[in-house]
Amino acid sequence: MSAVSTQLLAPGTLGTWATSSMVQASSSVALGMYQISLPNGMLASGDHATALLYGAPGTAPVPITIDLTTYAVNVKQINGVAIVGNGAGTPFNV
């Protein structure tokens, strides 16, 4: 079982990262869109991280899961089209 912690989000500033903060993107053209700054420690280890966001009273919580696994993918074709390599005759690793 992974470690569990609770963080309260503080008001943030759009375009600026500050640990455990949240700010609405726009109250006129992007209703419901938010910038969330998760704590670095949440993304430091493990195979995934999950944040459970709670809104106004009576609203359903929103789970956000972030996959933290990394592995190289050797891409040779996209939709049947060969990928030009990196000059060394090998395809890019994405």
N, C-alpha and C positions, 0 to 999 in steps of 0.2 A: 504494500500500500504506500502510496506517495504521501509526502508531507502536505498538510492542509493548513492554510492560513487565511485570515480575513483582513482585507484592506478596504478602508473607506476611501472613496474617491473624492478629491478636493476639486474645486473649480479650477479650470486651466485657462491657458491663453492659446487661441487657435494658431497653429503653425509652430508652437513651441513645446518641446517635450519636457515634462516635469513628472517625476515618479508619482504614480497613483493619482493621475488627474484626468478630468473629462470635461469636454467643452462641446457645445452644439456647433456644427459647421456653419449654419446660417438659419436664422429664424424666418427668412422670407423665401429663399430659393432651394434650400436643402433641409426641409423639415424632416426630422427623424434621423438625420445623419450626424454622427458624433465622432470626435477624435478622442481616443482613449490611450493614455500613456500607462502601460503596464510596468510594474517594477522589474528591473533587470534580473533579480534573483529568480523570478518566476520562469524566465526563459533560459536559465543558466545550465540546467542539467535535466536528464530524464528523456523519455521518448515522446512525451507530449505535455502540454500545459493547458489547463482548462480554467477559464474565468466564467463565473456565473454572475451576470449583471442583473440587478434589481432596479426597477424604475419607481414610478409613483405607486402609492398604495393601491392594491387591487389589480395591478398589472402582472402578467406572467414573467418570471425570470427568463433571461436569455442566456443560454450556454454558448460560449465561444471556445472551441478547441483548436489549438495550434500544434501541428505536427513538428516535432523538433528533430526527427531523424534526418540524417544526411547520407547520401550515397551518390556516386557518379553514374550518370546515364550516358551511354555511348550512343549518340544520335547519328545515324547514317542516312536516314531518309525521313522526310516529312511529307505526308500525302503522296508518296511514290517519287518524290523529287530528291535526288541525291544532294547531300549537304557538301559544300566545298569545305575542305579541311582547313587547318590552321597554318598551312604552308609546309608542314612537315609530313604531309601525306596521311594524316590521321584526322578523323572527325573531331569536332569540338566535344568536350564533356560538359553537359549542362547541369 
